[in-house]
Amino acid sequence: MPKERKKAKKVGLRFSETMSGFLAEGVEDFEEGEKRGQEQGNTLSFDVTIEIESVSDFIKLSGQEAKMSGTVSYKALGDRLPIQEGIFSLFKPDAATGKRQMAYSFWFTGNDGNDYLLHGYKVIHDDPGIDVLEDMTRLFTRLYRGRRKDGTLAGSGVLYFNMLDLPSMLSSFEVTNTLSPITKLRTVSEFVKFCFGEIRETYLPGPFYKTHYENLVLRGKLLSEGGGHSSFFFFSGIHDKDFPWGDGEMFWDIALIIQKEDGSWERYVLTDRLIENLKLDVEKGVYQYEGPLYQLMEGYAVSKSDLEKSPLPNHLRKRHAAIKILFHAEPYPLVDVPFPPISKIEKIVPRQYLESIKNLLRRMGALGFHLTPHQIHVSDGQIILRGESIKKTYPFLPDQTMGEAEISTFKNVRWPILYYNYFCALDAASNHICLKVRSDVFRKNRTEYVKDYVGQLLGKAISHVASLDLDIQKGHSKILSGEEALSFNIKDENLLEINNDHFPTATFQRRIVAMADDQGKLFYALEEDMDPHILRSIHSDRVVNVAAVKDKDKFNALRGVLEATDFFAKLDMARERSGKGKEDFAIIVKPNFMFMYSTKDSTTYTDPELVEYLIERMYERGYRNLAVGEARSTYGTFFTNREVKTVAEYIGLTEKNYRMIDLSEDLEEFQYSGKLGRHYVNREWKKADFRISFAKNKTHIYAYYTLAIKNIYGALPMENKFYEYHHERDIFSTTIEFIKHFPIHFAFIDAYVSADGPFGIFADKDPNKTETLIGSEDIVATDWVGAEKMGLDPMVSDYMKQAVGEFGKPAIRLLGDRSIYPDWVNVWDVFPPFLFKGIDKHYYFGNLFYSIFSTMDPKFQYKDPSLAKRFLRLLTDPITDLFFQKTKEGIFDRDLNHKLYELFHPNP
């Protein structure tokens, strides 16, 4: 049965604060305004009293605002001028950055008779170093002419809270609307606990995180202007910092669909980190919003990045909405969806860490979802939509409208990344509510070995596999067993979809779907889901298709990529733009094979059969000037027979209907920018009309992953790449320069059999059968998807950082398989600093290191005559046997090869 909620008495808090500093007129930069203001003696200060009417309301997600009164003094305008309409907000996120702020805003009338608005904010964000005190005392301040922030800027500066005034501020704390000493103590404690919790989570984040949300979902009928009834579905939520992944992000949203007479739907949406003027208070039964709402004119999906574009995409129209809903919320008992410690924690956590891990778990308390469901009865309200000289008013029909709301807390560890799928399904006809929650591990790949070792141990000690089936009807709630749980069939999943693509972890999706139970009863539902891919654009207005096709037949997979990306249409268009015939149009395919060491380990080089399949399909369409190109690698300085054509023939490239080009030969000088300077390029590569990067899917000990961009590093012409590009220059900027001057027109990734783990670039102890091909016209977009499928943030690699900076990342339409590669192991962050600072910086040591640890098939003989080096190679044979030798002989001794892997694996 629903619980009766007692009316709580509002108990408030009042305290005083003084801030002072300098401001200069006509200056936009804060620090510059402070500097000039100090030079000019333009002091600015205010003495204010902040009055929180209800502390319990203030700390709610849509609260955190209080009234402010007092005086302001500014040398240019007068002393102790009364402030008007003062507003203080505490720890509210900034919509643009997501960073918490403490904001002060008020207007006043100067002695010149004009009105001015002061707006200042403190940025509560953990930057490098110890900056909590500075952040809590420094107010970035602007003064505007008029009473609004859109007025003309009058000046800028910085004000400070003097820590010597702290005792005075604390002594000013006064609890209002109660005489009870216990209530007063509890109120101050509640406020201090709230403040301390926010500060601790910001500046001392641990392996755990705790977050909150309030959510409202409605389904029913609206009264349309013609007197008819229109079906609708509505949801809106306020999700606090760290929901759902503990990555510091947040979102608020509004979604509405209204059915038209012809059965189609009008779709309206808004999502942002923070939505101004939105107030949701489930306990009080109030929902209010006034502001922009975006209508989808075509399609059903929208992303946060779409709403931020200027101009708006063609499928969106900006409207103005005024929504007010009054309702009664019947609370049901708290429901827990726990993440318990695993039963045999001793087998997972090393003995020396066991007690520490257990203590951390005890201190954190119950992990998981803790939600209080409410059945919603709408008593009054309406939706007003304005736009393009049209106004539509839709009053709610309370007797035909029902809903569900939640006030929830979520506690979890930051690793592994959580996956959960959620449904709130409503049937208005029978007042039936069904909640479904399914959780598991979303992503458990890490690169931070040292930084997050304790977090990894904690993650392994907790089970994230959980589920909830909650049934609410006829005034009762019941948690259903697996056998009792309702099963649903999706009838329409294209009603509305919001993609919150601003998270650094993944894309959080909220959508409206229609589904039916086994008896055919139709439910409409809010569904929450997660997409591992973040497909928004960065510094680019382009939109491209990326195809990721998974198939047990590698040729079917490549064929699928060619078709999904319209490869041949794009190839033909490029040829037409060149004005050349198919016989003369020069195409070069750059695979990755010069780092191969054995044909028994095909994970280190692009599959020759796939390369020749692509060549053959182009040949069938009449293209005749076809070539495959590779440049020599550092291996050529250690071993015989490492010429490009020799290695190509050895791995099975036949030169049927194409030529093999050694990109280290036939060179001409070229003036590059940056570190390449006056360098070289192969003449055919330079003159090619269409360049294709056909990469192998591998992890990379320097760059975390090596895909289509890194593959072009292999086209740099010098054989001793370790000296020329690792030691003398750098591997990242040289590659980006090379691509900048000689662009790549199409990119493929051979991820049919892949090399993961710490040393994927060199060899793979146990190949990962990923059975995927990826391709796109944009090399950045191709690698972005390829890295995400490894479970990585693509920007972890400096190749991607510099490529995005130089070329931008287009918005991506991902076609095909969206899943992360199962059981994928990435490179950890202990390796790159060691390699760059310890190996690359010292050329002779690095050259010796790679020389003695490298191994090859018998065709490639070690050619250094030095007895010392040969002796060292004999000494290192046991290690190379673990890593290379057994594979070289065609024997996968998994136990033996796993030994090296375990040396560097963070699993205990």
N, C-alpha and C positions, 0 to 999 in steps of 0.2 A: 504494500500500500504506500501511497505517497506520504512523505513526512510533513508534518505541520511545522512551518517556520515561524519562529517568534520574531516579533517586531523589535529590532535593536534600536536603542537610544543613540542618537548621534552624539558622539564625543569628539571634540575637536582639539586643536593645538595651535597656540600662538607663540611666535618668537620674533625677535628683531635682528636686523643685520645692517651693517654699514660697509660700503665699498667706496673707494676713491681711486683716482688716477688722472690721466691726461688724455685730451682729445684735441685734434686739429681739424679745422674746417676745410672742406674741399678735398679731403684725402680719403681714398677708398681702402688702402691697405692698413690693417690694424696696427702693426708694429711701427710703420712709418708715421701713422697718426699719433701714436704714443710719443715717438721721438720728437716730432715737430711740436706737439702740444707741450711737452716738457720744456723745450727751448723757448716757447712763446709764453709759458706760464699759464696755459689754459687748463686749469684744474676742473675736474668734474667729479661730483660725489653724490651719493644718495643714502638716506637713512630710511629704512622701510620696516614695516611690521607685516609679517606674512601670517595670514589667518587661514588655517585648514579647518573647514567647517566640520568635516567628518574624517577622521584618520582612516577608518575602515574603508570608506569610499575612495579616499585619496590614493591608497596603495593598490586599488584595482587597476586592471590593464587600461581601461579607457578613462581612468581618473588622472591622478598625478598632476593636478592643477589646483592652485589656491589663489585666493584674492590677496592683493598687496596694496598697502596704503603707506603714506609717508611723504617725504619731501626730497627734492632734488636741488642741487646747487651747481651752477655752471657760470664761470666768470663772465662769459659773454652775454648771459641772459638773465642772471639774477640769483639771489641766495634764497634757500629754503622755500622753493616754489612748490605748492601742493601738487601731488601726482594724481592722475585720474585713471580709472579703469585698469589698475595694476593687476597683472597676472604673473604668477610664479609657477613654473613647471619643473618637476624634479625627475631626472633620469628618463625623460621621454626621448625616443630615438629621433634622429634627424632623418627625414624621408630620403634625402639625397645620398647620405653616406651610411646610414644605419648606426652611427655612433651615438651613444647616450649624451644628453645635454642637460645642463641646468640653465633655464632661461628666465630672464627678467624682462618684462615689457610693460610700458606705461606711457601715457601722454601727459603733457603739461603745457601751460601757457607761459611764455617768456615775458619778461618786462617790455619787450618790443611789441606785445599784443598778438604775436603769432603763436600758433600751436606747433608742438614738436613731439615726435614719438621717439622714445629711447627703447632700443632692443639690444639686449646683451645676452651672451650665452657662454657657458663653460663647457669645454669638450671633455667628456669623461671617457678616456680611451687610453689603453696601455701602449705607449710608445716605448722604443728602446730606452733603457735606463730607468731610474726610479723617478717617476714623474707624477705620482698621485697627489702630492702636496701642491705642486705647481698647477695641476689641472683643477683641483678643488678651489683654488684661490684666485685664478686668473679669469677675468670676464672680458671677452671680445665684444666691443661695444660700438654700436652705430647710432647716429642721430639723424632722423628724417624730418623734413618739413611737412607739417600736417599731422593727421592722427593715424596714418596707415603706413605699413612698410613699403607700399608701392609709391610713396611720395618721393620727392627729390632728396637725394642724399645731402645732408648738411655737414657731416663729418664722421670721423672714425677714430678709435683709440682703444686703450686697454685700461680697465679698472682692476683693483686688487682688494681682496679681503686680507686685512692685517691679522696674522695669527695671534698678536697680542690682544686682539678684541675677542678671542674665543671664549674666555671665561665670562665676559659680559654677555655674549650671545647665548651661552648655555644657561646663564642665570635668568635670562628673559623667557625661557620656556614656561608656558602656562597652559595647562589643560583646561578646556572650556566645557561647559554644559554638564558638569558633574561635581559633586562635593565629596565623593567617595575617594579616600586616599588610595585604596586598592585599585580602583578604576583608573585613577590618575597615573599610578605607577605602571599599570598594564598598558595604558595608552602610549606613554613615552617609550616604554620598552618595545611596543609594536612598531613605532615609528623608527626608533634607532635600529632595531633588527632589520627592518626593510632597507634602511640606508646602508647599513654595514654589509648586508647581503649583496646589494648591487655593487658596492665598492670592491668587496672580496672577489666576486665573480669576474669583475673587470680587470683587476690588477693582480690577482692571485688565483687564476683559474687552475683547477686541479684536474684529475682524471675523470671526475664526475661532473655532471651538470644537471640543473633543475630548471624547468621552464613551466609556463602556464599558458592556458588559452581559454577563451570563452567563445562559444559558437551557437548560432541560432539558425534553425532550418524550418521552413514553412512550406506547406502545400495546401492548395485549396482553390477558392474562387474569388475573383475580383468583379466588382460591378463596373462594366464598361460604359462609355458615355452614351451609347445607344440604348441603354437599359438592359442589355444582355449580360450574361455571365461569361467571364473568361477564366480558363484554368491557368494557374501559375505555379511556379516553384521558385523558391527564394532561399539563398543562404548568405550568411555574412559572419565573419569571424575575426577575432583579434588574437593573434598568435605572438607571444612575447619572444624576446631575444633567446636564441638557442633552440627554438623549435624548428625542426624535430631532431637535428643532428648534432647540436652542440657546437656549431661553427660560427656563432656570433650573429647570425642573420635572423630576420623576422619578417612577418608580413601581416597585413590586414587586407580584407577583401570584401567585395559585394558582388553577388551574381543573381540575375533575375531573368526568367523566361516567362513570356506571356503568350498564350496560344491565340492565334487569330482565327477568324471565321472559317478560313479554308483549311484549317488543321495545322498549318505551319506555325513557326514560333518567332516572336520577336525576342532578341537576345541582347542583354545589357550586362556590362561587367566593369569592375574597377579592382585593381590590385596594386598595392604599394607597400613599402615598409611601414608607413604610417599614413592613415587617411584622416586629414583634418576634418573636424566637425562631425566625426562619427562617434556615437556614444552607444555602447551596449552594456546594459546592466541586467543580467538575467534575474538576480535576486529581487530587484525592484520592478521588473517587468516593463522595462523601457528600452526602446530602440529608436534612435534618431540619426538622421543624416541629411545634410544638404550640401550639394556640391556637384562636381562633374561625374557623369556616368557615360560609358562609351557603348554605343550600339553597334553590333556586328551586322553589316549590310549583306554579307555573304560569308559562307563557311560557319563553323561552330567553335573554332579554337582561337585563342588569343594569348599572347605572352606579355609579361611585364615589359619586356624590351620593346614590344610593338607599341605600347601605350606611351613610351618615352620618345618615340621618333617624331621628328619635326621636318616636314609635315607628316601628319598621320598617314598610315597606309590607307590605300583606297577602300579597303573593306571595313573601315572604322569611321564612325561619326561621333563627335563630341556632343553630348546632351547635358542638360542640367536637371538634376533630380532632387526632389524633396520627399523624404520617406520618414514617416512617423508611425510607430507601432506600439500600442499599449497592450500588454498581455498579462495573464496570470501564469506563473510557472510553478507547477507541482513537482517538488523534488522527490526523487526516489533514493533508496539507500546507495551509499558510495560503493562503486564497483572497482575492484582491483584486477589489473592484468599484470601479474608480477613477472619479473625477470629474476628467478632464484639462482643462487650459487649452484654450480653443478655438484652432483653427489660425491664425486671422487676428486675433489680439488687437490688432494695431495699428489695425485699423479700428473697434474698439470703444472703446478707451481713448485719451483725448486725449494728445497727445505729452508735455505737461508732467507727466502722472501715470504714464506708461508704465513708467519704470524703477522707480518706487516700487512699483507693482503687481507687477511681475515679481520684485522682491526679496522682497516679502511672500509670494508664492507659493513661491519657493525656500525661504524660511525655514520655512514650514509643512510642507513635504514632501508626501507623497502624500495627496491628499484622496480620500475615499470610504469604503466599507465594507472592513474588513480582518478576516475571520472565520476562526477555526480550527474546523472541524467535527469532531465526535467521534461514533463509533458507540458506543452504550451497550449493555452487557450487564449486566442486573440479576442480582446474586448472592443477595440476600436483602432482605427488607423487608415492611412491612405498613402498611395504612391502618386506623386505628380512628376511628369516627365515633360520637359520643354526642349524645343530645338527647332531651328529653321521655321520660325513663326507658327509652330504647332505646340499646343498644350494639351496633354492628356492627363486626366485625373481618374485614378482607379481606387475607389474605396474598397476596403476589405469586407468580405461577407463573413462575419465571425462564426455563424453557425455552420459554415461550409469550409472552414479553415482550421487546420491543426498543425502541430509542429513539435519539434524536439529541440532542447538546448542542453548544453553541457558547460560545466565549470570544471576544468581538469588541471591536474598537476602531472608532470611527467619527469621522472628521474631516470638517469641512465649514465653509463660510462661513455666516454667519447670514442672509444674504439672497442670492438669493431663497429663500423657504420651500420646503423639500424635500418632495416627495411620494415615498413608496415603498410598494410592495405586496410582501408576503413570504408564501411558503408553505413549510412544512416538512411534507411528505407522507410518511406511513409505511404500509408494507404488512408487517405482522408475519409473515404466512405465508411470504414470500420474503425477509425481511430487506432490503427495498428502501427506500432513502431518496432522496427527490427534494427538492432545495432550489431554489426559484425566487425571484428578486429582480427587481423592476422599479422604476426610479426616474425621476423627472422633476421639473419645477418644479410645486409645489403652489399657491403663491401668490406673485406678484411685485408686488403693489400695495403702495405705500408712502405714508406721509404725512410721514415725517421727511426733508425735503429737505436741510437743512443738516447735521443730525446724522449722517446715514448716507451721505453722498455717496461716500466712499471704499469703504464696504461695497457700495454699489450697483455701483461700477465693478468690484470684485472679483467680485461675483455674475455680472456680464455676461461676465467673462473666463473663466468656468468652465462646462463643459457638465455638466448634471445628468442627462442622458439616458443611462442605463446599464441593463444587465441581466446576470443570471447564471442559468444552468441547470446545477446540479451534481447528478450522479447517483452514488450510492454503493450498491454491491451487490457481494457475493462478495469482500469485502475490498479492493475497488478504488474509487477516486473518479475521476470524469472530468467535466471541464467540457464541456458539450455545445454544439455550434453551434446556430444558429437552426433549421437544417433537422433536426438530431438531437433537439432538445428535445421532451420529452413534452408533449402537450396533454391537458388534463383537462376533463371535463364535471362541473359541480357537481350532485351528487345531493341533498344536504341541507345548506342553509346555516343552518338553524335549530336546530343542536344546542346551541350555547352562544355567547354574545357578551358580552364585557366592554367597556364604554365608559368609558375614562378621561377623564372630562369636567372634570378640574380644571386642565388645561393652559390657559394664556391664548391659545395659538395656534389650536388646533383640538381635536377629540376623537380620541384615539388608541384604535383598536379592536383587540382581540385576540379571535379567535373560533375555534371548532372547526367544521370543515366535513367533509362526506363527498363524495368525488369519484372518478370512474372515468377510467382512461386509455382509449386507443383500443381496447385488447383487452378492455375490460370489467373489468380488475382494480380492486378497490375499495381506495382509500386513504382514511385519515382524516388530517386535516391541521390544524396550527396556521396560521391566516391572520392577518396583520397588515395593517391598512388605516387610512385616515384619513378622517374626516368633517369638512368645514370648519365645521360648526355645533356650537356649545357650547350645549346645550339645557337644562342644569340650572337649577333655580330659584334665585333670590336674594331673600331676605326675603319669601318667599311659600310657601304650602302648596298653591296651586292648580296644576292641570294643564290646559292648553288645547291645542286643535288649531290649527295654522297651516298653511294650504294654499298651496303655491307651484306653480302649474300653468303649464307651458310648452306653447304651441301656436301654430302659424302663424296660426290663426284666433283673433282676439282675443276674439270672443264665446264661442267654445268654451272658451277659457281662463277667462273670467269665470264661465261656467256651471259649469265644473269646481270653481272655488273655492267658489261658492255651495253646491254639492252636498257637497263634502268637509267643509265647516265647519258643515253643517246651519244655514245662515243663516236660512232661513225658519222652521224650528222654533224657533230662538232669538228671532226677531222675534215669532212668535205667542205664545211664553211671556211675553215682555215685555209684550205687549198684554194678555194675560190677567191678569198681575199688576197692571196699571194699572186694571183694571175697565172700560175703555173699549171701545166698539165700533170696528170697522175704519174707519168713516167719520170718527171723531173722534180716533183715535190719531195724534198729531202726529209725523211723521218729517221730519228735515232732513238732506239730504246736503250735506256741505261739500267740494266739489272744490277744486282749486288752479288758478285761471286769471287772477287779477288781476295776475300778473307777466308775462303774455304780452306780447310786443311785435310778433309777426307771425304770421299764420296759416300762413306758409310754413315756420315752425320750430315744429312741434307738440311739441317736447321740453320746452317750458317750461310746459305746462298739461295738466291731466287731459283725456283724450280725451272730448269731449262725447258721442260715440256710446256709449261705455261707461257714462257717467253715465245717459244716457237708457235704455239697455238695463236697468240696475238698476232705475230708476224704473218702467219698463214691466212688469217681472216682479212688482214689488210691487203695482202697479195691478191686474194680472191676478188677484191673490189677494185683491182686494177692498179694499185700502187706498186711501183717498181723500184724506186730509189730508197730501199730499206736497209737499215744498218742496226747492229747491236754494238754498243760502245762501253768500254770500261777502261779505267786507268790502272796503272800498276800500284801495288801497295808496298808497305814497308817489309812485308814478308819477302819481297824480291831481293832485299839486301841481305837476307839470311839464308835463303834456299835457292837451289837451281830450278830451272824450268818454270819460273814464275812470270813468264811473259804472258800477256793477256790472251793471245791466240792459243798458246799452249794450254793454259788453264781452262779456257773455254772449250776446247776440244776434249779435254780430260773429263769435264763434267757432263758432256753430251750435247753441246751446242754444235750443230752440223753445218751451219752457213747455207742451208737450203733456202733459196730465194732471198737471201740477204747477205750483207758483208759484215765481217767482224772488224771493228776499229779499235786500235790501241790508242786511247786518248792521251797517252804519254808520249806519243810520236807525232810527227808532222805539226810542230808547234809554231806559233807566231807570237810575238810580243803584243801585249795589250795593256793599256793604261786603266787600271781599276781604281776604285776609290778605297779609302781606308787602309787596312793592314796589308792587303795584297799588293797595293802599289803597282809598280811596273812589273808585270808577271806574264804568264804564258797561258795560251788556250789552244786546244787542238783546232785546226782549221775547219774540219767538217762539223765539229760541235758548234763552232761559232756561226757557220753558215746555215745550219740546219733550219728548216722551216717549222718543224714540229718535234719537240723533245718530250720524251716520255720517261718518267722515273718509275721503275718497276722494282720496288723495294722488297726486302725480306722482313718478316715480322719478328723482331728480336729485342730483348732488353740490351742495355748498353751501360757498361760500367762507368763511363764518363758522363753520359747524357741521359741516363735512366732508360731511354728507349731509342732505337734507331729505326726510322721508317723512311718515308719518301724524301724528306728534306735532308736528313743525314746521308741518305744514299747518294746525293749529289756531291757531298764532300768527297766521295770516292771518284768523282770525275775531275777533281783538281789534278793537274798533270804530273806533279813531281812524284817519283817513285818513293823517295825517302820521306814519306808524309810525316813520320814522327818528328824528324828534324825541321822540315819546312813549315809545317802547320801546327803541330803540337808545341814544339819548343820555340821556334823563331817568331811565330805569329800567334794565332789561336784558332781552334777548329771551328768555332761558332761564327764569328764575323766573316771569316774568309769564305765559308759556305754561302752565307746570305749575300755577300758581295757577288759571288759567282752566279747565283740565281738571279740577282738583280740585273746583271748585264746580259745574261743568257737565260731567259725565262723558261720555266717548265710549263708545257701546255696541257699535260695530263699526268695523273699519278695513280699508280696501283700499288697495293700491298698484298704480297703473297703471304697470307696467314693460314695456309692450308695445314702445314706442320710448322710449329713455331718454337723459338728458343727463348725460354724464360729463365729466371733465376739470376744470381749475381753476375754470371759470366756468359750470358746468352750470346753476346757478340762473338765470343771465341768458340764455344762449344756448349752443348746441352747434354747433361747427364741423363735426362729423361724427357724427350721431346713432348711438347704439348700439342695434342691433335685438335687444333682449333677449327679446322675445316671451313675456313672463311676466306673470301676475297673481298677487298675493299677498293673503291676507285672513285675518282672525281676529277673534274677539270681544274680544280683548285688544290694545289699541293698543301697549303696550310689546312684547309678543311679536311683533306684526306688524313693527314697526320693527327689532327684534332680527334677525329673519330677513332682512329687506330689507338691512340694513347688512352682515350676514355674506356675503350674495350679492355685495356689492360688493368683498368681500375685506378688509373692515375689522373691527377690534375695535369692536363697537357702542358701548362705553364711551368711545371717543375723543371723542364728542360730549357737551357739557354738557347737552343736552336729555335724552339717555339717562341720564346720571349722575343728574340730578335726578329724572327720572321713576322710575327704579329705587329711589332713596331715598324717594320719596313713596308710590309705589304697589306697589313690589316687582316682580320679574319672575317669572312663573309658569314651572313646568317646561313644556317645549314638546314636543308630538308633531308632528313635521314631516311633512306629507303631500305627496307629489308630488316635484317636481324639487329636488335638493339641490345642484346644481352652482353654482360661482361664475360670474358673468357673464364671458365671454371678452373679452379685450382691453379690460378696464375700466381707466380712469385716474382716480385719486382726487385730491383736493385735498392740497397739501403744507402742512406746518406753518409755512411762512414767512408765510402769509397772515393767519390769525386774529389774531396779536398786532399786526400792522400795522393791521388794520382796527379792532380794538377800541381800541387806544391812539392810533392816528394819525387815524382817520376818525370813529369814533363819539364819541370824547371831545371833539372840536372840531366842534360842530354846523355852524357856518357854512361851514367848509372842506369838511366831509363833504357837506353839502347841495349846495354848488357842484360838488363832484367828481361826484356822481351825476347832477346836473342836466346838466352839459355832456357827459358820456359816454353818456347814455341815448339810445336811438333807437327809433323806432316806425314802424309802417305809416303811410301818408299820412292815414288816417282820424283819427289822433291827432296833432294839431298842437302843436308847442311853444308854450307860451302866455306865457312870461315876456317882457315887452316890453323888458327891459334889452338895450341894444345891446352892452354889454360881454360878457354871457353868450352872445349870439348870435355875436359875433365869436370867442369861445373855442370855441364849437361848430364853427365853420368850421375853426379851427386843428386841432381834434381829429378832423376827418373822416377823414383817412387811417387812424387807429387804429380808429375805429368801422367803417370799411369792412372792415378785416380781421376784425373781430369780429362785427358785425351786418349791415352793409349788403348784402352779396352774398346773404346768406340772406333778407333782407327782400325782395329783388327776385326771389326764387325761384330763384336761381342758386347752386349749390354749387360754387364754385371751390375745390377741395380744396387746391391748392397755395397759393393766397392765404390761405385761412382757416387753413392749417396754420402760417403764420408766427407768429401770436400764440401758438399752442400751444407752438411750439418755444422761444419766449422763456422759458417757465417750466418746460419739461420737463427733468428731470434727466438724460435720456439724452444722451450726448455725440454 
